Amino acid sequence: MNAPIVIAGAGVGGLTAALALAQAGKKILLLERAAKIEEIGAGLQIAPNAGRILAQLGLEPELNELGLEPQAINIRDNNARLLARLDLTVARERWGAPFRLFHRADLQQLLLNKVSSHPSVTIQTNARLDIFEAIKNGVNLQYKGTAGTVTLTSAGLVGADGLRSIVRDRMVNAPRDALSYAGSVAWRALVPADEVFEVFRRRESNLWLLPGGHVVHYPLRDGKIINIVVILDAPLGEDAEQEIDGDTLRKRIISHGASDGLAELISAAPLWRRWPFFVRPSLKNWTQDCVTLLGDAAHPMLPFLAQGAAQAIEDAFVLGQAFTASDISAERAFQAYEEIRKKRAQKVVAASRQQGRYFHQAGILALARNVAIGALGGKGMLARNAWLYRR
Ligand SMILES: Cc1cc2nc3c(=O)[nH]c(=O)nc-3n(C[C@H](O)[C@H](O)[C@H](O)COP(=O)(O)OP(=O)(O)OC[C@H]3O[C@@H](n4cnc5c(N)ncnc54)[C@H](O)[C@@H]3O)c2cc1C
């Protein structure tokens, strides 16, 4: 059968999977429900474990051009006291790739350019995967396009359709797999670098730990833009509005004990976009017959280790490798991929959740945490997460 493998979803995971599978000699049909493949205006940290893979897929020159390599991560408490400074210049030598900071749209466009110029990939936008049914050695599926419903037979289906995955819903089909609110909301904004103080423009990542929240900010696009994310614990009903102004958010982080300097940075952005966090239970299986899941669809995670996209990239690469054995069926390749990836991805999901609790501690626990971070120092803090980055 010369039917394509269908990938539903052209986020970082689906695009990287399309590239890895095409490079492994597979014919790919990539379906994206949106009219245009584009990302929201926000930053994305790509850690060495993902950077190494993107380089192996042939993207290194563009990664160097588009990404900004931060020199360090500064961890501060809410009073602006520096708890630890993690030297990131060691990453390339230690883990085979640097930490890089991207505008999401730049990485998305880079992946899209590579995928769309590959002769084995067809991309269909305005194409929402709807229903599918496994058959012997393949999958019958339907997607809704601009010209109506399209039916086709594929060699396999990869659900890379994100947190609210339809592929996952249809595969698992159980109320216990529903999304649940994780208790925190992110507020995101980009500001021109010349509108913030010099100290916020340095080529470094910054993490501020507040009682019941934290703030991350770093420069993008050769330092011209500053990406800021404010994450606060809040009951789901507290914030119904999709956007709030800088002054409202400034007051809110002051109520979380933020220092004047940090509050000043927050007021530099006039408008903040809301992003509540949701989780799903961990799945026993990602694969059923010739259908599998990848990225957030398989293992949605809280962003406290900045690893969601990185893990989707790892998935994509392993999936491509699973097909390098000649004539392997999609079902067997999908099972091999799941076998290799599931344990590690689930470990990262659990560690991300734990990191969130650690970051958001208050009172005596926060004081103890700050002492522990100070005692570990930059080297110790970097070593703590080395299991994520190493080969
Ligand atoms: C505040 C925040 C900060 C983060 N920071 C980082 C970070 O610094 N580093 C990092 O590695 N990760 C980070 N993440 C996580 C990262 O953004 C996600 O894990 C990653 O984008 C998941 O990629 P994906 O391709 O699996 O899913 P998505 O990016 O959600 O893509 C899914 C795609 O599928 C499409 N789709 C959905 N349904 C269908 C359908 N039925 N048919 C066709 N197409 C469909 C959607 O339109 C979308 O394009 C962060 C997340 C948040 C919320």
The ligand as an SDF file (V2000), in Angstrom:
LIG
                    3D

 53 58  0  0  0  0  0  0  0  0999 V2000
    3.0880   29.3970   29.0590 C   0  0  0  0  0  0  0  0  0  0  0  0
    3.7530   28.2540   28.3480 C   0  0  0  0  0  0  0  0  0  0  0  0
    5.1230   28.2920   28.1360 C   0  0  0  0  0  0  0  0  0  0  0  0
    5.7700   27.2140   27.5180 C   0  0  0  0  0  0  0  0  0  0  0  0
    7.1180   27.2820   27.3260 N   0  0  0  0  0  0  0  0  0  0  0  0
    7.7670   26.2380   26.7640 C   0  0  0  0  0  0  0  0  0  0  0  0
    9.1770   26.3040   26.5580 C   0  0  0  0  0  0  0  0  0  0  0  0
    9.8110   27.3220   26.8440 O   0  0  0  0  0  0  0  0  0  0  0  0
    9.8040   25.2170   26.0200 N   0  0  0  0  0  0  0  0  0  0  0  0
    9.1160   24.0740   25.6770 C   0  0  0  0  0  0  0  0  0  0  0  0
    9.7510   23.1070   25.2140 O   0  0  0  0  0  0  0  0  0  0  0  0
    7.7570   24.0040   25.8400 N   0  0  0  0  0  0  0  0  0  0  0  0
    7.0770   25.0490   26.3560 C   0  0  0  0  0  0  0  0  0  0  0  0
    5.7120   25.0090   26.5020 N   0  0  0  0  0  0  0  0  0  0  0  0
    4.9710   23.8060   26.0400 C   0  0  0  0  0  0  0  0  0  0  0  0
    4.7680   23.8180   24.5280 C   0  0  0  0  0  0  0  0  0  0  0  0
    4.2010   25.0400   24.1060 O   0  0  0  0  0  0  0  0  0  0  0  0
    3.8480   22.6670   24.0980 C   0  0  0  0  0  0  0  0  0  0  0  0
    4.1750   21.5070   24.8040 O   0  0  0  0  0  0  0  0  0  0  0  0
    4.0020   22.3990   22.6070 C   0  0  0  0  0  0  0  0  0  0  0  0
    3.6310   23.5360   21.8670 O   0  0  0  0  0  0  0  0  0  0  0  0
    3.1550   21.1950   22.1830 C   0  0  0  0  0  0  0  0  0  0  0  0
    3.2880   21.0180   20.7960 O   0  0  0  0  0  0  0  0  0  0  0  0
    2.3070   20.0470   20.0190 P   0  0  0  0  0  0  0  0  0  0  0  0
    2.7460   20.1050   18.5910 O   0  0  0  0  0  0  0  0  0  0  0  0
    2.2440   18.7260   20.6910 O   0  0  0  0  0  0  0  0  0  0  0  0
    0.8500   20.6770   20.1840 O   0  0  0  0  0  0  0  0  0  0  0  0
    0.2820   22.0820   19.6960 P   0  0  0  0  0  0  0  0  0  0  0  0
    1.3440   23.1080   19.6270 O   0  0  0  0  0  0  0  0  0  0  0  0
   -0.8980   22.3670   20.5490 O   0  0  0  0  0  0  0  0  0  0  0  0
   -0.1890   21.8130   18.1990 O   0  0  0  0  0  0  0  0  0  0  0  0
   -1.3480   21.0840   17.9110 C   0  0  0  0  0  0  0  0  0  0  0  0
   -1.7970   21.4710   16.5060 C   0  0  0  0  0  0  0  0  0  0  0  0
   -2.8580   20.5960   16.1160 O   0  0  0  0  0  0  0  0  0  0  0  0
   -3.8660   21.3560   15.4590 C   0  0  0  0  0  0  0  0  0  0  0  0
   -5.1110   20.5820   15.5780 N   0  0  0  0  0  0  0  0  0  0  0  0
   -5.8620   20.3850   16.6920 C   0  0  0  0  0  0  0  0  0  0  0  0
   -6.8990   19.5720   16.4160 N   0  0  0  0  0  0  0  0  0  0  0  0
   -6.7930   19.2300   15.1010 C   0  0  0  0  0  0  0  0  0  0  0  0
   -7.5720   18.4050   14.2330 C   0  0  0  0  0  0  0  0  0  0  0  0
   -8.6660   17.7570   14.6730 N   0  0  0  0  0  0  0  0  0  0  0  0
   -7.1820   18.2810   12.9420 N   0  0  0  0  0  0  0  0  0  0  0  0
   -6.0710   18.9360   12.4790 C   0  0  0  0  0  0  0  0  0  0  0  0
   -5.3110   19.7370   13.2650 N   0  0  0  0  0  0  0  0  0  0  0  0
   -5.6570   19.8720   14.5610 C   0  0  0  0  0  0  0  0  0  0  0  0
   -3.8630   22.6850   16.2080 C   0  0  0  0  0  0  0  0  0  0  0  0
   -4.4570   23.7130   15.4490 O   0  0  0  0  0  0  0  0  0  0  0  0
   -2.3550   22.8900   16.4120 C   0  0  0  0  0  0  0  0  0  0  0  0
   -1.7650   23.5450   15.3140 O   0  0  0  0  0  0  0  0  0  0  0  0
    5.0300   26.0780   27.0970 C   0  0  0  0  0  0  0  0  0  0  0  0
    3.6420   26.0550   27.2830 C   0  0  0  0  0  0  0  0  0  0  0  0
    3.0060   27.1330   27.8950 C   0  0  0  0  0  0  0  0  0  0  0  0
    1.5200   27.0680   28.0840 C   0  0  0  0  0  0  0  0  0  0  0  0
  1  2  1  0
  2  3  1  0
  2 52  2  0
  3  4  2  0
  4  5  1  0
  4 50  1  0
  5  6  2  0
  6  7  1  0
  6 13  1  0
  7  8  2  0
  7  9  1  0
  9 10  1  0
 10 11  2  0
 10 12  1  0
 12 13  2  0
 13 14  1  0
 14 15  1  0
 14 50  1  0
 15 16  1  0
 16 17  1  0
 16 18  1  0
 18 19  1  0
 18 20  1  0
 20 21  1  0
 20 22  1  0
 22 23  1  0
 23 24  1  0
 24 25  2  0
 24 26  1  0
 24 27  1  0
 27 28  1  0
 28 29  2  0
 28 30  1  0
 28 31  1  0
 31 32  1  0
 32 33  1  0
 33 34  1  0
 33 48  1  0
 34 35  1  0
 35 36  1  0
 35 46  1  0
 36 37  1  0
 36 45  1  0
 37 38  2  0
 38 39  1  0
 39 40  1  0
 39 45  2  0
 40 41  1  0
 40 42  2  0
 42 43  1  0
 43 44  2  0
 44 45  1  0
 46 47  1  0
 46 48  1  0
 48 49  1  0
 50 51  2  0
 51 52  1  0
 52 53  1  0
M  END
$$$$
